[in-house]
C-alpha cells in the first residue's frame, strides 16, 4: 500500500494525529499501553509486538493496529524500523 492512500484511509477513519516514526535497531520497550488507538504501516525494517504473551512481527508493507489501552511490548529488529502511524482518541 502506498503512503498517500494509507494516510487518506487513516483520516477517513478518524486518525487525525499522523506522523512517520523511526526507532533504532535492537531497541525494546517494557510492557505499556497508550490512551489512543493506533494504526501503522511499516515503511522499512521490522517491529515485533507482544500482546498477552504472544509476539507477532511486522515488516515492510505490513500494517499493525492496536486498540487504546492494549498492553504490549515492542522489540525492534536489527536494522531498526520506520513506520507511518495514525493515532485516534479512545472512543470508550
PyMOL Python script that loads the backbone (N, CA, C, O; Angstrom):
from pymol import cmd

cmd.read_pdbstr("""\
ATOM      1  N   UNK A   1       0.849  -1.182   0.000  1.00  0.00           N
ATOM      2  CA  UNK A   1       0.000   0.000   0.000  1.00  0.00           C
ATOM      3  C   UNK A   1       0.891   1.242   0.000  1.00  0.00           C
ATOM      4  O   UNK A   1       1.890   1.295   0.718  1.00  0.00           O
ATOM      5  N   UNK A   2       0.531   2.226  -0.797  1.00  0.00           N
ATOM      6  CA  UNK A   2       1.343   3.444  -0.820  1.00  0.00           C
ATOM      7  C   UNK A   2       0.952   4.357   0.341  1.00  0.00           C
ATOM      8  O   UNK A   2      -0.157   4.276   0.869  1.00  0.00           O
ATOM      9  N   UNK A   3       1.873   5.214   0.721  1.00  0.00           N
ATOM     10  CA  UNK A   3       1.686   6.040   1.912  1.00  0.00           C
ATOM     11  C   UNK A   3       0.555   7.057   1.755  1.00  0.00           C
ATOM     12  O   UNK A   3      -0.135   7.364   2.728  1.00  0.00           O
ATOM     13  N   UNK A   4       0.358   7.582   0.549  1.00  0.00           N
ATOM     14  CA  UNK A   4      -0.714   8.552   0.331  1.00  0.00           C
ATOM     15  C   UNK A   4      -2.069   7.900   0.567  1.00  0.00           C
ATOM     16  O   UNK A   4      -2.925   8.470   1.242  1.00  0.00           O
ATOM     17  N   UNK A   5      -2.262   6.729   0.022  1.00  0.00           N
ATOM     18  CA  UNK A   5      -3.525   6.008   0.216  1.00  0.00           C
ATOM     19  C   UNK A   5      -3.718   5.655   1.686  1.00  0.00           C
ATOM     20  O   UNK A   5      -4.815   5.807   2.224  1.00  0.00           O
ATOM     21  N   UNK A   6      -2.654   5.184   2.338  1.00  0.00           N
ATOM     22  CA  UNK A   6      -2.748   4.811   3.744  1.00  0.00           C
ATOM     23  C   UNK A   6      -3.143   6.021   4.594  1.00  0.00           C
ATOM     24  O   UNK A   6      -4.010   5.920   5.461  1.00  0.00           O
ATOM     25  N   UNK A   7      -2.512   7.143   4.343  1.00  0.00           N
ATOM     26  CA  UNK A   7      -2.815   8.358   5.101  1.00  0.00           C
ATOM     27  C   UNK A   7      -4.252   8.823   4.853  1.00  0.00           C
ATOM     28  O   UNK A   7      -4.921   9.278   5.781  1.00  0.00           O
ATOM     29  N   UNK A   8      -4.728   8.714   3.621  1.00  0.00           N
ATOM     30  CA  UNK A   8      -6.108   9.064   3.296  1.00  0.00           C
ATOM     31  C   UNK A   8      -7.080   8.181   4.079  1.00  0.00           C
ATOM     32  O   UNK A   8      -8.075   8.669   4.615  1.00  0.00           O
ATOM     33  N   UNK A   9      -6.791   6.887   4.141  1.00  0.00           N
ATOM     34  CA  UNK A   9      -7.640   5.956   4.885  1.00  0.00           C
ATOM     35  C   UNK A   9      -7.604   6.248   6.387  1.00  0.00           C
ATOM     36  O   UNK A   9      -8.628   6.158   7.064  1.00  0.00           O
ATOM     37  N   UNK A  10      -6.427   6.599   6.902  1.00  0.00           N
ATOM     38  CA  UNK A  10      -6.341   6.965   8.312  1.00  0.00           C
ATOM     39  C   UNK A  10      -7.269   8.132   8.620  1.00  0.00           C
ATOM     40  O   UNK A  10      -8.055   8.076   9.565  1.00  0.00           O
ATOM     41  N   UNK A  11      -7.175   9.181   7.825  1.00  0.00           N
ATOM     42  CA  UNK A  11      -8.000  10.372   8.054  1.00  0.00           C
ATOM     43  C   UNK A  11      -9.491  10.041   7.952  1.00  0.00           C
ATOM     44  O   UNK A  11     -10.295  10.532   8.745  1.00  0.00           O
ATOM     45  N   UNK A  12      -9.854   9.214   6.982  1.00  0.00           N
ATOM     46  CA  UNK A  12     -11.260   8.824   6.798  1.00  0.00           C
ATOM     47  C   UNK A  12     -11.787   8.059   8.010  1.00  0.00           C
ATOM     48  O   UNK A  12     -12.978   8.112   8.317  1.00  0.00           O
ATOM     49  N   UNK A  13     -10.893   7.348   8.695  1.00  0.00           N
ATOM     50  CA  UNK A  13     -11.283   6.557   9.864  1.00  0.00           C
ATOM     51  C   UNK A  13     -11.081   7.299  11.188  1.00  0.00           C
ATOM     52  O   UNK A  13     -11.176   6.698  12.258  1.00  0.00           O
ATOM     53  N   UNK A  14     -10.804   8.602  11.115  1.00  0.00           N
ATOM     54  CA  UNK A  14     -10.725   9.412  12.327  1.00  0.00           C
ATOM     55  C   UNK A  14      -9.363   9.481  12.986  1.00  0.00           C
ATOM     56  O   UNK A  14      -9.246   9.968  14.111  1.00  0.00           O
ATOM     57  N   UNK A  15      -8.327   9.001  12.307  1.00  0.00           N
ATOM     58  CA  UNK A  15      -6.962   9.096  12.843  1.00  0.00           C
ATOM     59  C   UNK A  15      -6.404  10.452  12.404  1.00  0.00           C
ATOM     60  O   UNK A  15      -5.948  10.611  11.272  1.00  0.00           O
ATOM     61  N   UNK A  16      -6.449  11.425  13.317  1.00  0.00           N
ATOM     62  CA  UNK A  16      -6.057  12.786  12.968  1.00  0.00           C
ATOM     63  C   UNK A  16      -4.583  13.069  13.232  1.00  0.00           C
ATOM     64  O   UNK A  16      -3.977  13.878  12.529  1.00  0.00           O
ATOM     65  N   UNK A  17      -4.006  12.425  14.219  1.00  0.00           N
ATOM     66  CA  UNK A  17      -2.598  12.648  14.531  1.00  0.00           C
ATOM     67  C   UNK A  17      -1.780  11.620  13.743  1.00  0.00           C
ATOM     68  O   UNK A  17      -1.767  10.439  14.087  1.00  0.00           O
ATOM     69  N   UNK A  18      -1.096  12.077  12.680  1.00  0.00           N
ATOM     70  CA  UNK A  18      -0.376  11.188  11.773  1.00  0.00           C
ATOM     71  C   UNK A  18       1.066  11.658  11.669  1.00  0.00           C
ATOM     72  O   UNK A  18       1.331  12.848  11.498  1.00  0.00           O
ATOM     73  N   UNK A  19       2.000  10.709  11.775  1.00  0.00           N
ATOM     74  CA  UNK A  19       3.416  11.051  11.664  1.00  0.00           C
ATOM     75  C   UNK A  19       4.225   9.825  11.238  1.00  0.00           C
ATOM     76  O   UNK A  19       3.752   8.692  11.326  1.00  0.00           O
ATOM     77  N   UNK A  20       5.436  10.070  10.781  1.00  0.00           N
ATOM     78  CA  UNK A  20       6.376   8.995  10.499  1.00  0.00           C
ATOM     79  C   UNK A  20       7.337   8.903  11.668  1.00  0.00           C
ATOM     80  O   UNK A  20       7.918   9.903  12.090  1.00  0.00           O
ATOM     81  N   UNK A  21       7.499   7.684  12.191  1.00  0.00           N
ATOM     82  CA  UNK A  21       8.398   7.455  13.327  1.00  0.00           C
ATOM     83  C   UNK A  21       9.525   6.534  12.895  1.00  0.00           C
ATOM     84  O   UNK A  21       9.354   5.680  12.025  1.00  0.00           O
ATOM     85  N   UNK A  22      10.675   6.722  13.516  1.00  0.00           N
ATOM     86  CA  UNK A  22      11.840   5.862  13.296  1.00  0.00           C
ATOM     87  C   UNK A  22      12.345   5.424  14.662  1.00  0.00           C
ATOM     88  O   UNK A  22      12.593   6.263  15.528  1.00  0.00           O
ATOM     89  N   UNK A  23      12.501   4.111  14.865  1.00  0.00           N
ATOM     90  CA  UNK A  23      13.029   3.577  16.115  1.00  0.00           C
ATOM     91  C   UNK A  23      14.344   2.861  15.824  1.00  0.00           C
ATOM     92  O   UNK A  23      14.474   2.204  14.792  1.00  0.00           O
ATOM     93  N   UNK A  24      15.314   2.982  16.719  1.00  0.00           N
ATOM     94  CA  UNK A  24      16.648   2.437  16.462  1.00  0.00           C
ATOM     95  C   UNK A  24      16.696   0.912  16.523  1.00  0.00           C
ATOM     96  O   UNK A  24      15.864   0.264  17.158  1.00  0.00           O
ATOM     97  N   UNK A  25      17.693   0.371  15.845  1.00  0.00           N
ATOM     98  CA  UNK A  25      17.926  -1.079  15.798  1.00  0.00           C
ATOM     99  C   UNK A  25      18.103  -1.651  17.199  1.00  0.00           C
ATOM    100  O   UNK A  25      18.665  -1.018  18.092  1.00  0.00           O
ATOM    101  N   UNK A  26      17.605  -2.863  17.353  1.00  0.00           N
ATOM    102  CA  UNK A  26      17.801  -3.649  18.576  1.00  0.00           C
ATOM    103  C   UNK A  26      17.317  -2.949  19.844  1.00  0.00           C
ATOM    104  O   UNK A  26      17.852  -3.189  20.927  1.00  0.00           O
ATOM    105  N   UNK A  27      16.318  -2.093  19.717  1.00  0.00           N
ATOM    106  CA  UNK A  27      15.758  -1.453  20.908  1.00  0.00           C
ATOM    107  C   UNK A  27      14.478  -2.180  21.316  1.00  0.00           C
ATOM    108  O   UNK A  27      13.912  -2.954  20.545  1.00  0.00           O
ATOM    109  N   UNK A  28      14.040  -1.916  22.531  1.00  0.00           N
ATOM    110  CA  UNK A  28      12.817  -2.561  23.011  1.00  0.00           C
ATOM    111  C   UNK A  28      12.182  -1.708  24.093  1.00  0.00           C
ATOM    112  O   UNK A  28      12.803  -0.795  24.636  1.00  0.00           O
ATOM    113  N   UNK A  29      10.931  -2.026  24.392  1.00  0.00           N
ATOM    114  CA  UNK A  29      10.227  -1.373  25.485  1.00  0.00           C
ATOM    115  C   UNK A  29       9.662  -2.447  26.404  1.00  0.00           C
ATOM    116  O   UNK A  29       9.430  -3.582  25.990  1.00  0.00           O
ATOM    117  N   UNK A  30       9.450  -2.072  27.636  1.00  0.00           N
ATOM    118  CA  UNK A  30       8.741  -2.963  28.547  1.00  0.00           C
ATOM    119  C   UNK A  30       7.250  -2.823  28.255  1.00  0.00           C
ATOM    120  O   UNK A  30       6.835  -1.933  27.513  1.00  0.00           O
ATOM    121  N   UNK A  31       6.461  -3.696  28.836  1.00  0.00           N
ATOM    122  CA  UNK A  31       5.020  -3.654  28.604  1.00  0.00           C
ATOM    123  C   UNK A  31       4.451  -2.302  29.028  1.00  0.00           C
ATOM    124  O   UNK A  31       4.766  -1.790  30.102  1.00  0.00           O
ATOM    125  N   UNK A  32       3.618  -1.741  28.175  1.00  0.00           N
ATOM    126  CA  UNK A  32       2.987  -0.450  28.423  1.00  0.00           C
ATOM    127  C   UNK A  32       1.720  -0.364  27.569  1.00  0.00           C
ATOM    128  O   UNK A  32       1.418  -1.284  26.810  1.00  0.00           O
ATOM    129  N   UNK A  33       0.991   0.728  27.691  1.00  0.00           N
ATOM    130  CA  UNK A  33      -0.189   0.955  26.860  1.00  0.00           C
ATOM    131  C   UNK A  33      -0.267   2.428  26.501  1.00  0.00           C
ATOM    132  O   UNK A  33       0.452   3.260  27.054  1.00  0.00           O
ATOM    133  N   UNK A  34      -1.154   2.732  25.563  1.00  0.00           N
ATOM    134  CA  UNK A  34      -1.365   4.111  25.125  1.00  0.00           C
ATOM    135  C   UNK A  34      -2.850   4.437  25.235  1.00  0.00           C
ATOM    136  O   UNK A  34      -3.680   3.547  25.044  1.00  0.00           O
ATOM    137  N   UNK A  35      -3.212   5.683  25.535  1.00  0.00           N
ATOM    138  CA  UNK A  35      -4.621   6.052  25.667  1.00  0.00           C
ATOM    139  C   UNK A  35      -5.273   6.398  24.318  1.00  0.00           C
ATOM    140  O   UNK A  35      -6.203   7.203  24.273  1.00  0.00           O
ATOM    141  N   UNK A  36      -4.795   5.798  23.229  1.00  0.00           N
ATOM    142  CA  UNK A  36      -5.327   6.068  21.892  1.00  0.00           C
ATOM    143  C   UNK A  36      -5.208   4.812  21.038  1.00  0.00           C
ATOM    144  O   UNK A  36      -4.374   3.946  21.302  1.00  0.00           O
ATOM    145  N   UNK A  37      -6.059   4.720  20.004  1.00  0.00           N
ATOM    146  CA  UNK A  37      -5.959   3.650  19.015  1.00  0.00           C
ATOM    147  C   UNK A  37      -4.797   3.952  18.087  1.00  0.00           C
ATOM    148  O   UNK A  37      -4.476   5.113  17.834  1.00  0.00           O
ATOM    149  N   UNK A  38      -4.164   2.890  17.577  1.00  0.00           N
ATOM    150  CA  UNK A  38      -3.023   3.023  16.671  1.00  0.00           C
ATOM    151  C   UNK A  38      -3.267   2.194  15.416  1.00  0.00           C
ATOM    152  O   UNK A  38      -3.764   1.070  15.482  1.00  0.00           O
ATOM    153  N   UNK A  39      -2.908   2.768  14.274  1.00  0.00           N
ATOM    154  CA  UNK A  39      -2.809   2.008  13.024  1.00  0.00           C
ATOM    155  C   UNK A  39      -1.540   2.485  12.332  1.00  0.00           C
ATOM    156  O   UNK A  39      -1.340   3.686  12.148  1.00  0.00           O
ATOM    157  N   UNK A  40      -0.681   1.541  11.947  1.00  0.00           N
ATOM    158  CA  UNK A  40       0.612   1.925  11.381  1.00  0.00           C
ATOM    159  C   UNK A  40       0.985   1.042  10.195  1.00  0.00           C
ATOM    160  O   UNK A  40       0.679  -0.150  10.165  1.00  0.00           O
ATOM    161  N   UNK A  41       1.645   1.647   9.232  1.00  0.00           N
ATOM    162  CA  UNK A  41       2.177   0.975   8.054  1.00  0.00           C
ATOM    163  C   UNK A  41       3.696   0.953   8.183  1.00  0.00           C
ATOM    164  O   UNK A  41       4.324   2.009   8.260  1.00  0.00           O
ATOM    165  N   UNK A  42       4.292  -0.237   8.208  1.00  0.00           N
ATOM    166  CA  UNK A  42       5.751  -0.351   8.309  1.00  0.00           C
ATOM    167  C   UNK A  42       6.354   0.051   6.962  1.00  0.00           C
ATOM    168  O   UNK A  42       6.050  -0.544   5.928  1.00  0.00           O
ATOM    169  N   UNK A  43       7.209   1.065   6.994  1.00  0.00           N
ATOM    170  CA  UNK A  43       7.850   1.573   5.783  1.00  0.00           C
ATOM    171  C   UNK A  43       9.167   0.880   5.509  1.00  0.00           C
ATOM    172  O   UNK A  43       9.544   0.678   4.355  1.00  0.00           O
ATOM    173  N   UNK A  44       9.870   0.515   6.578  1.00  0.00           N
ATOM    174  CA  UNK A  44      11.184  -0.104   6.430  1.00  0.00           C
ATOM    175  C   UNK A  44      11.547  -0.776   7.742  1.00  0.00           C
ATOM    176  O   UNK A  44      11.259  -0.238   8.811  1.00  0.00           O
ATOM    177  N   UNK A  45      12.176  -1.947   7.677  1.00  0.00           N
ATOM    178  CA  UNK A  45      12.644  -2.616   8.877  1.00  0.00           C
ATOM    179  C   UNK A  45      11.631  -3.581   9.451  1.00  0.00           C
ATOM    180  O   UNK A  45      10.785  -4.117   8.735  1.00  0.00           O
ATOM    181  N   UNK A  46      11.726  -3.797  10.762  1.00  0.00           N
ATOM    182  CA  UNK A  46      10.904  -4.807  11.433  1.00  0.00           C
ATOM    183  C   UNK A  46      10.632  -4.411  12.868  1.00  0.00           C
ATOM    184  O   UNK A  46      11.500  -3.881  13.562  1.00  0.00           O
ATOM    185  N   UNK A  47       9.384  -4.684  13.308  1.00  0.00           N
ATOM    186  CA  UNK A  47       8.983  -4.473  14.692  1.00  0.00           C
ATOM    187  C   UNK A  47       8.178  -5.691  15.130  1.00  0.00           C
ATOM    188  O   UNK A  47       7.342  -6.194  14.378  1.00  0.00           O
ATOM    189  N   UNK A  48       8.431  -6.157  16.337  1.00  0.00           N
ATOM    190  CA  UNK A  48       7.638  -7.239  16.923  1.00  0.00           C
ATOM    191  C   UNK A  48       6.856  -6.670  18.087  1.00  0.00           C
ATOM    192  O   UNK A  48       7.412  -5.991  18.950  1.00  0.00           O
ATOM    193  N   UNK A  49       5.578  -6.946  18.106  1.00  0.00           N
ATOM    194  CA  UNK A  49       4.703  -6.516  19.192  1.00  0.00           C
ATOM    195  C   UNK A  49       4.276  -7.748  19.973  1.00  0.00           C
ATOM    196  O   UNK A  49       3.830  -8.739  19.394  1.00  0.00           O
ATOM    197  N   UNK A  50       4.413  -7.680  21.284  1.00  0.00           N
ATOM    198  CA  UNK A  50       3.992  -8.782  22.145  1.00  0.00           C
ATOM    199  C   UNK A  50       2.759  -8.338  22.920  1.00  0.00           C
ATOM    200  O   UNK A  50       2.797  -7.371  23.681  1.00  0.00           O
ATOM    201  N   UNK A  51       1.667  -9.062  22.710  1.00  0.00           N
ATOM    202  CA  UNK A  51       0.388  -8.786  23.367  1.00  0.00           C
ATOM    203  C   UNK A  51      -0.087 -10.080  24.018  1.00  0.00           C
ATOM    204  O   UNK A  51      -0.176 -11.114  23.355  1.00  0.00           O
ATOM    205  N   UNK A  52      -0.387 -10.028  25.298  1.00  0.00           N
ATOM    206  CA  UNK A  52      -0.863 -11.205  26.048  1.00  0.00           C
ATOM    207  C   UNK A  52       0.091 -12.389  25.882  1.00  0.00           C
ATOM    208  O   UNK A  52      -0.343 -13.535  25.759  1.00  0.00           O
ATOM    209  N   UNK A  53       1.392 -12.099  25.881  1.00  0.00           N
ATOM    210  CA  UNK A  53       2.400 -13.149  25.804  1.00  0.00           C
ATOM    211  C   UNK A  53       2.671 -13.697  24.417  1.00  0.00           C
ATOM    212  O   UNK A  53       3.501 -14.593  24.264  1.00  0.00           O
ATOM    213  N   UNK A  54       1.991 -13.182  23.402  1.00  0.00           N
ATOM    214  CA  UNK A  54       2.167 -13.655  22.030  1.00  0.00           C
ATOM    215  C   UNK A  54       2.837 -12.565  21.197  1.00  0.00           C
ATOM    216  O   UNK A  54       2.336 -11.445  21.105  1.00  0.00           O
ATOM    217  N   UNK A  55       3.982 -12.911  20.589  1.00  0.00           N
ATOM    218  CA  UNK A  55       4.718 -11.954  19.760  1.00  0.00           C
ATOM    219  C   UNK A  55       4.347 -12.134  18.292  1.00  0.00           C
ATOM    220  O   UNK A  55       4.182 -13.254  17.810  1.00  0.00           O
ATOM    221  N   UNK A  56       4.218 -11.004  17.592  1.00  0.00           N
ATOM    222  CA  UNK A  56       3.997 -11.031  16.149  1.00  0.00           C
ATOM    223  C   UNK A  56       4.889  -9.975  15.521  1.00  0.00           C
ATOM    224  O   UNK A  56       4.939  -8.832  15.975  1.00  0.00           O
ATOM    225  N   UNK A  57       5.596 -10.378  14.463  1.00  0.00           N
ATOM    226  CA  UNK A  57       6.495  -9.466  13.760  1.00  0.00           C
ATOM    227  C   UNK A  57       5.810  -8.851  12.552  1.00  0.00           C
ATOM    228  O   UNK A  57       4.999  -9.485  11.876  1.00  0.00           O
ATOM    229  N   UNK A  58       6.163  -7.593  12.301  1.00  0.00           N
ATOM    230  CA  UNK A  58       5.650  -6.861  11.145  1.00  0.00           C
ATOM    231  C   UNK A  58       6.843  -6.302  10.386  1.00  0.00           C
ATOM    232  O   UNK A  58       7.770  -5.756  10.985  1.00  0.00           O
ATOM    233  N   UNK A  59       6.816  -6.441   9.065  1.00  0.00           N
ATOM    234  CA  UNK A  59       7.903  -5.973   8.220  1.00  0.00           C
ATOM    235  C   UNK A  59       7.372  -5.022   7.152  1.00  0.00           C
ATOM    236  O   UNK A  59       6.174  -4.743   7.092  1.00  0.00           O
ATOM    237  N   UNK A  60       8.264  -4.536   6.323  1.00  0.00           N
ATOM    238  CA  UNK A  60       7.940  -3.557   5.293  1.00  0.00           C
ATOM    239  C   UNK A  60       6.659  -3.923   4.537  1.00  0.00           C
ATOM    240  O   UNK A  60       6.514  -5.025   4.009  1.00  0.00           O
ATOM    241  N   UNK A  61       5.740  -2.958   4.507  1.00  0.00           N
ATOM    242  CA  UNK A  61       4.493  -3.137   3.779  1.00  0.00           C
ATOM    243  C   UNK A  61       3.342  -3.677   4.604  1.00  0.00           C
ATOM    244  O   UNK A  61       2.202  -3.690   4.138  1.00  0.00           O
ATOM    245  N   UNK A  62       3.618  -4.123   5.822  1.00  0.00           N
ATOM    246  CA  UNK A  62       2.559  -4.671   6.660  1.00  0.00           C
ATOM    247  C   UNK A  62       1.984  -3.589   7.564  1.00  0.00           C
ATOM    248  O   UNK A  62       2.657  -2.615   7.903  1.00  0.00           O
ATOM    249  N   UNK A  63       0.724  -3.782   7.947  1.00  0.00           N
ATOM    250  CA  UNK A  63       0.006  -2.840   8.804  1.00  0.00           C
ATOM    251  C   UNK A  63      -0.262  -3.503  10.150  1.00  0.00           C
ATOM    252  O   UNK A  63      -0.658  -4.667  10.217  1.00  0.00           O
ATOM    253  N   UNK A  64      -0.038  -2.745  11.215  1.00  0.00           N
ATOM    254  CA  UNK A  64      -0.448  -3.235  12.530  1.00  0.00           C
ATOM    255  C   UNK A  64      -1.402  -2.242  13.169  1.00  0.00           C
ATOM    256  O   UNK A  64      -1.336  -1.036  12.928  1.00  0.00           O
ATOM    257  N   UNK A  65      -2.295  -2.785  13.993  1.00  0.00           N
ATOM    258  CA  UNK A  65      -3.278  -1.974  14.705  1.00  0.00           C
ATOM    259  C   UNK A  65      -3.242  -2.350  16.174  1.00  0.00           C
ATOM    260  O   UNK A  65      -2.847  -3.455  16.546  1.00  0.00           O
ATOM    261  N   UNK A  66      -3.659  -1.412  16.987  1.00  0.00           N
ATOM    262  CA  UNK A  66      -3.730  -1.667  18.417  1.00  0.00           C
ATOM    263  C   UNK A  66      -4.801  -0.758  19.010  1.00  0.00           C
ATOM    264  O   UNK A  66      -4.812   0.451  18.781  1.00  0.00           O
ATOM    265  N   UNK A  67      -5.690  -1.364  19.770  1.00  0.00           N
ATOM    266  CA  UNK A  67      -6.736  -0.595  20.435  1.00  0.00           C
ATOM    267  C   UNK A  67      -6.146   0.187  21.601  1.00  0.00           C
ATOM    268  O   UNK A  67      -5.135  -0.206  22.183  1.00  0.00           O
ATOM    269  N   UNK A  68      -6.784   1.285  21.928  1.00  0.00           N
ATOM    270  CA  UNK A  68      -6.366   2.078  23.085  1.00  0.00           C
ATOM    271  C   UNK A  68      -6.309   1.195  24.324  1.00  0.00           C
ATOM    272  O   UNK A  68      -7.144   0.311  24.518  1.00  0.00           O
ATOM    273  N   UNK A  69      -5.313   1.453  25.150  1.00  0.00           N
ATOM    274  CA  UNK A  69      -5.116   0.772  26.436  1.00  0.00           C
ATOM    275  C   UNK A  69      -4.721  -0.698  26.328  1.00  0.00           C
ATOM    276  O   UNK A  69      -4.744  -1.412  27.331  1.00  0.00           O
ATOM    277  N   UNK A  70      -4.360  -1.161  25.139  1.00  0.00           N
ATOM    278  CA  UNK A  70      -3.881  -2.527  24.953  1.00  0.00           C
ATOM    279  C   UNK A  70      -2.444  -2.618  25.474  1.00  0.00           C
ATOM    280  O   UNK A  70      -1.558  -1.918  24.984  1.00  0.00           O
ATOM    281  N   UNK A  71      -2.219  -3.473  26.456  1.00  0.00           N
ATOM    282  CA  UNK A  71      -0.863  -3.641  26.992  1.00  0.00           C
ATOM    283  C   UNK A  71      -0.024  -4.419  25.984  1.00  0.00           C
ATOM    284  O   UNK A  71      -0.447  -5.448  25.457  1.00  0.00           O
ATOM    285  N   UNK A  72       1.189  -3.893  25.728  1.00  0.00           N
ATOM    286  CA  UNK A  72       2.074  -4.511  24.743  1.00  0.00           C
ATOM    287  C   UNK A  72       3.522  -4.118  25.011  1.00  0.00           C
ATOM    288  O   UNK A  72       3.806  -3.142  25.705  1.00  0.00           O
ATOM    289  N   UNK A  73       4.424  -4.906  24.441  1.00  0.00           N
ATOM    290  CA  UNK A  73       5.854  -4.582  24.451  1.00  0.00           C
ATOM    291  C   UNK A  73       6.313  -4.532  22.997  1.00  0.00           C
ATOM    292  O   UNK A  73       5.711  -5.163  22.128  1.00  0.00           O
ATOM    293  N   UNK A  74       7.369  -3.788  22.739  1.00  0.00           N
ATOM    294  CA  UNK A  74       7.893  -3.612  21.383  1.00  0.00           C
ATOM    295  C   UNK A  74       9.349  -4.067  21.338  1.00  0.00           C
ATOM    296  O   UNK A  74      10.132  -3.762  22.237  1.00  0.00           O
ATOM    297  N   UNK A  75       9.703  -4.803  20.279  1.00  0.00           N
ATOM    298  CA  UNK A  75      11.081  -5.194  20.025  1.00  0.00           C
ATOM    299  C   UNK A  75      11.400  -4.857  18.578  1.00  0.00           C
ATOM    300  O   UNK A  75      10.700  -5.282  17.658  1.00  0.00           O
ATOM    301  N   UNK A  76      12.457  -4.093  18.389  1.00  0.00           N
ATOM    302  CA  UNK A  76      12.824  -3.599  17.073  1.00  0.00           C
ATOM    303  C   UNK A  76      13.926  -4.471  16.490  1.00  0.00           C
ATOM    304  O   UNK A  76      14.838  -4.887  17.205  1.00  0.00           O
ATOM    305  N   UNK A  77      13.841  -4.748  15.198  1.00  0.00           N
ATOM    306  CA  UNK A  77      14.803  -5.611  14.511  1.00  0.00           C
ATOM    307  C   UNK A  77      16.189  -4.995  14.382  1.00  0.00           C
ATOM    308  O   UNK A  77      16.448  -3.883  14.842  1.00  0.00           O
ATOM    309  N   UNK A  78      17.065  -5.750  13.744  1.00  0.00           N
ATOM    310  CA  UNK A  78      18.491  -5.401  13.655  1.00  0.00           C
ATOM    311  C   UNK A  78      18.797  -4.194  12.767  1.00  0.00           C
ATOM    312  O   UNK A  78      19.903  -3.655  12.814  1.00  0.00           O
ATOM    313  N   UNK A  79      17.826  -3.767  11.959  1.00  0.00           N
ATOM    314  CA  UNK A  79      18.052  -2.577  11.127  1.00  0.00           C
ATOM    315  C   UNK A  79      17.181  -1.406  11.556  1.00  0.00           C
ATOM    316  O   UNK A  79      17.161  -0.366  10.898  1.00  0.00           O
ATOM    317  N   UNK A  80      16.460  -1.576  12.664  1.00  0.00           N
ATOM    318  CA  UNK A  80      15.546  -0.533  13.112  1.00  0.00           C
ATOM    319  C   UNK A  80      14.229  -0.653  12.384  1.00  0.00           C
ATOM    320  O   UNK A  80      13.990  -1.625  11.668  1.00  0.00           O
ATOM    321  N   UNK A  81      13.374   0.336  12.569  1.00  0.00           N
ATOM    322  CA  UNK A  81      12.076   0.337  11.896  1.00  0.00           C
ATOM    323  C   UNK A  81      11.622   1.778  11.687  1.00  0.00           C
ATOM    324  O   UNK A  81      11.865   2.650  12.521  1.00  0.00           O
ATOM    325  N   UNK A  82      10.969   2.002  10.579  1.00  0.00           N
ATOM    326  CA  UNK A  82      10.267   3.265  10.378  1.00  0.00           C
ATOM    327  C   UNK A  82       8.841   2.912   9.962  1.00  0.00           C
ATOM    328  O   UNK A  82       8.607   1.947   9.235  1.00  0.00           O
ATOM    329  N   UNK A  83       7.899   3.719  10.443  1.00  0.00           N
ATOM    330  CA  UNK A  83       6.505   3.453  10.113  1.00  0.00           C
ATOM    331  C   UNK A  83       5.703   4.741  10.104  1.00  0.00           C
ATOM    332  O   UNK A  83       6.016   5.702  10.806  1.00  0.00           O
ATOM    333  N   UNK A  84       4.665   4.731   9.292  1.00  0.00           N
ATOM    334  CA  UNK A  84       3.709   5.824   9.224  1.00  0.00           C
ATOM    335  C   UNK A  84       2.581   5.451  10.163  1.00  0.00           C
ATOM    336  O   UNK A  84       1.935   4.420   9.975  1.00  0.00           O
ATOM    337  N   UNK A  85       2.331   6.282  11.184  1.00  0.00           N
ATOM    338  CA  UNK A  85       1.379   5.910  12.226  1.00  0.00           C
ATOM    339  C   UNK A  85       0.307   6.973  12.407  1.00  0.00           C
ATOM    340  O   UNK A  85       0.567   8.175  12.347  1.00  0.00           O
ATOM    341  N   UNK A  86      -0.905   6.485  12.631  1.00  0.00           N
ATOM    342  CA  UNK A  86      -2.015   7.365  12.965  1.00  0.00           C
ATOM    343  C   UNK A  86      -2.493   7.039  14.372  1.00  0.00           C
ATOM    344  O   UNK A  86      -2.512   5.879  14.783  1.00  0.00           O
ATOM    345  N   UNK A  87      -2.872   8.065  15.093  1.00  0.00           N
ATOM    346  CA  UNK A  87      -3.413   7.899  16.452  1.00  0.00           C
ATOM    347  C   UNK A  87      -4.808   8.507  16.490  1.00  0.00           C
ATOM    348  O   UNK A  87      -5.061   9.574  15.932  1.00  0.00           O
ATOM    349  N   UNK A  88      -5.711   7.789  17.170  1.00  0.00           N
ATOM    350  CA  UNK A  88      -7.097   8.251  17.297  1.00  0.00           C
ATOM    351  C   UNK A  88      -7.498   8.154  18.754  1.00  0.00           C
ATOM    352  O   UNK A  88      -7.272   7.123  19.386  1.00  0.00           O
ATOM    353  N   UNK A  89      -8.094   9.213  19.306  1.00  0.00           N
ATOM    354  CA  UNK A  89      -8.524   9.149  20.710  1.00  0.00           C
ATOM    355  C   UNK A  89      -9.450   7.966  20.949  1.00  0.00           C
ATOM    356  O   UNK A  89     -10.250   7.599  20.089  1.00  0.00           O
ATOM    357  N   UNK A  90      -9.326   7.379  22.130  1.00  0.00           N
ATOM    358  CA  UNK A  90     -10.191   6.257  22.508  1.00  0.00           C
ATOM    359  C   UNK A  90     -11.641   6.705  22.488  1.00  0.00           C
ATOM    360  O   UNK A  90     -11.956   7.837  22.857  1.00  0.00           O
ATOM    361  N   UNK A  91     -12.512   5.821  22.061  1.00  0.00           N
ATOM    362  CA  UNK A  91     -13.926   6.173  21.947  1.00  0.00           C
ATOM    363  C   UNK A  91     -14.768   5.606  23.088  1.00  0.00           C
ATOM    364  O   UNK A  91     -15.987   5.779  23.096  1.00  0.00           O
ATOM    365  N   UNK A  92     -14.139   4.931  24.051  1.00  0.00           N
ATOM    366  CA  UNK A  92     -14.904   4.350  25.153  1.00  0.00           C
ATOM    367  C   UNK A  92     -14.806   5.187  26.388  1.00  0.00           C
ATOM    368  O   UNK A  92     -15.393   4.844  27.415  1.00  0.00           O
TER     369      UNK A  92
END
""", "prot")
cmd.dss("prot")
cmd.show_as("cartoon", "prot")
cmd.util.cbc("prot")
cmd.orient("prot")
